[in-house]
Structures are given as structure tokens and as C-alpha cells.
Amino acid sequence: MTWQSNLTIKTQLLTIKRVIYHILLGVSLNSLKQYDKAIKMFDEAISLDHRYFLAYHHKGFIHHKYRNIFVKLKIRLKCYRLI
């Protein structure tokens, strides 16, 4: 192995560590119901390496959760208008 291939491997490992860090941080923020920050962490993970499906999975889960929250809020607003 040459020093260039060692450098490439080290760079790839560093990128993987950063991606995993952002995914774990996003999961933690999601559990704290800080959805905007969690989505930003998943976006950062995707921008670092787009091959990690977990970032897409968790981001989609949050978007699904947001949609349900928005629909419930919209229904409540309609109910208040009827009163």
C-alpha cells in the first residue's frame, strides 16, 4: 500500500464517522422533539455521503410525523372556526 491509498482510506473512515455522528445526533434530537434540528443533522449526513439509507429513513419518518401533526392542527383549527 502506498501512502496515498492509506490517506484515502483514512479520509473515507473519517467521513463515515462524521456521517454516523450526524445520524446519531439527529436520532437524539428527534427523541427530544426538536424536529427541525434533527432534519438538519440528517441533511448534513446525506450531504457527506448519500449512500447511508438511515439518514433518509429517519428524515422521512420525521416528515411523516410532521405531516400528522399539521393535519391534527388543521382539524383543530377547523373545529374552532365552527364554534
MARVEX-137044 format. One record per residue (C-alpha): y, x, z; chain. Coordinates in Angstrom, 1 decimal. Last residue first. Layout:
+--------+--------+--------+-------+
|     yy |     xx |     zz | kette |
+--------+--------+--------+-------+
|      Y |      X |      Z |     A |
...
+--------+--------+--------+-------+
! end
This chain:
+--------+--------+--------+-------+
|     yy |     xx |     zz | kette |
+--------+--------+--------+-------+
|   27.1 |  -67.8 |   17.2 |     A |
|   26.2 |  -67.2 |   13.6 |     A |
|   28.1 |  -64.0 |   13.4 |     A |
|   26.3 |  -62.6 |   16.4 |     A |
|   22.9 |  -63.3 |   14.8 |     A |
|   24.0 |  -61.5 |   11.6 |     A |
|   25.0 |  -58.5 |   13.7 |     A |
|   21.6 |  -58.5 |   15.4 |     A |
|   19.8 |  -58.5 |   12.1 |     A |
|   21.9 |  -55.6 |   10.8 |     A |
|   21.1 |  -53.6 |   14.0 |     A |
|   17.4 |  -54.2 |   13.6 |     A |
|   17.6 |  -53.2 |    9.9 |     A |
|   19.5 |  -50.0 |   10.8 |     A |
|   16.9 |  -49.1 |   13.5 |     A |
|   14.1 |  -49.6 |   11.0 |     A |
|   15.8 |  -47.5 |    8.4 |     A |
|   16.5 |  -44.7 |   10.9 |     A |
|   12.8 |  -44.6 |   11.8 |     A |
|   11.8 |  -44.3 |    8.2 |     A |
|   14.4 |  -41.5 |    7.7 |     A |
|   12.9 |  -39.8 |   10.8 |     A |
|    9.4 |  -40.0 |    9.4 |     A |
|   10.5 |  -38.7 |    6.1 |     A |
|   12.1 |  -35.7 |    7.7 |     A |
|    8.9 |  -35.1 |    9.7 |     A |
|    6.7 |  -35.2 |    6.6 |     A |
|    9.1 |  -33.1 |    4.5 |     A |
|    9.3 |  -30.4 |    7.2 |     A |
|    5.5 |  -30.6 |    7.7 |     A |
|    4.9 |  -30.1 |    4.0 |     A |
|    5.9 |  -26.4 |    4.0 |     A |
|    6.2 |  -25.3 |    0.4 |     A |
|   10.0 |  -25.5 |    0.2 |     A |
|   10.6 |  -22.3 |    1.9 |     A |
|   14.0 |  -21.4 |    3.5 |     A |
|   15.7 |  -24.5 |    2.1 |     A |
|   12.9 |  -26.7 |    3.4 |     A |
|   13.2 |  -25.2 |    6.9 |     A |
|   17.0 |  -25.8 |    6.8 |     A |
|   16.5 |  -29.4 |    5.7 |     A |
|   14.1 |  -29.9 |    8.6 |     A |
|   16.7 |  -28.5 |   11.0 |     A |
|   19.4 |  -30.7 |    9.5 |     A |
|   17.2 |  -33.7 |    9.9 |     A |
|   16.7 |  -32.9 |   13.6 |     A |
|   20.4 |  -32.6 |   14.1 |     A |
|   21.0 |  -36.1 |   12.7 |     A |
|   18.0 |  -37.5 |   14.6 |     A |
|   19.0 |  -36.5 |   18.1 |     A |
|   16.5 |  -38.9 |   19.6 |     A |
|   15.3 |  -36.2 |   22.2 |     A |
|   11.9 |  -36.4 |   20.5 |     A |
|   13.6 |  -35.8 |   17.2 |     A |
|   15.4 |  -32.8 |   18.6 |     A |
|   12.1 |  -31.3 |   19.6 |     A |
|   10.5 |  -32.0 |   16.2 |     A |
|   13.5 |  -30.4 |   14.5 |     A |
|   13.3 |  -27.3 |   16.8 |     A |
|    9.6 |  -27.0 |   15.9 |     A |
|   10.4 |  -27.3 |   12.2 |     A |
|   13.2 |  -24.8 |   12.4 |     A |
|   11.1 |  -22.2 |   14.3 |     A |
|    8.2 |  -22.7 |   11.8 |     A |
|   10.6 |  -22.0 |    8.9 |     A |
|   12.1 |  -18.9 |   10.7 |     A |
|    8.6 |  -17.5 |   11.4 |     A |
|    7.5 |  -18.0 |    7.8 |     A |
|   10.7 |  -16.3 |    6.5 |     A |
|   10.0 |  -13.3 |    8.8 |     A |
|    6.4 |  -13.2 |    7.6 |     A |
|    7.6 |  -13.1 |    4.0 |     A |
|   10.1 |  -10.3 |    4.7 |     A |
|    7.4 |   -8.3 |    6.5 |     A |
|    5.0 |   -8.8 |    3.5 |     A |
|    7.8 |   -7.7 |    1.0 |     A |
|    8.6 |   -4.6 |    3.1 |     A |
|    4.9 |   -3.6 |    3.2 |     A |
|    4.8 |   -4.1 |   -0.6 |     A |
|    7.8 |   -1.8 |   -1.0 |     A |
|    6.4 |    0.8 |    1.5 |     A |
|    3.4 |    1.2 |   -0.8 |     A |
|    0.0 |    0.0 |    0.0 |     A |
+--------+--------+--------+-------+
! end
